[in-house]
Amino acid sequence: MPTVPPPSSPGPDRLSRRRLLRLGALAATTCLPCPALALQRASQPFERALSFSHVHTGERLSTVYWMQGRYLPGALQEINYLLRDYHTDDVQPIDPQLLDLVYALTKIAGWYDALHVLSAYRSPATNARLRLASASVAEHSLHMEGKAIDVRFVGGDLPMVRRCATALQWGGVGYYPWAAYVHLDTGPVRSW
């Protein structure tokens, strides 16, 4: 397994006070009927956990990836492996900020089930092959940098997840209602 480099943010906690305030304002105005509860859940001071189920490999993972102000290297390695390019088995570090974005959305949405992963890291070879098959695959996809994920909130309110993700302005948000998934990334703020 590759070693996971430390996060490249100015501090160990990327879910900053400014982001928490934005989450609270977002929940109060657009997402949930109970904004105070949403903000409380989104700002848990001690740990952050995520659950994934990979649609293509059948693998599942539930793990605490951040605890008391620190990302946990072992948990990040497990996440990196689950979110690998399943076509080639290439593993790449996943951006911890992407995990924080997904975590924040699950808390705002009150989501406790596993997220169904369609795609996360893609090797350049896989991305090129997918690009030949579909014009919607970007040539310089953030998937190749471990900064993007395509997920389903099975049984959840996907339009609400899209609204929340867009309002956070944390990165890119793609909405694919016909395929029942959203694309989330930590690149420039944009939506489609």
Secondary structure, DSSP 4 states (H G I P E B T S, - for coil): -PPPPPP-SSSS--S-HHHHHHHHHHIIIII-S-HHHHHHHHT-SSEEEEEEEETTT--EEEEEEEETTEE-HHHHHHHHHHTSBTTTTB--PPPHHHHHHHHHHHHHHT--SPEEEEE----HHHHHHHHHH-TTS-TT-GGGGT-EEEEE-TTS-HHHHHHHHHHHTSSEEEEEGGGTEEEEESSSSEE-
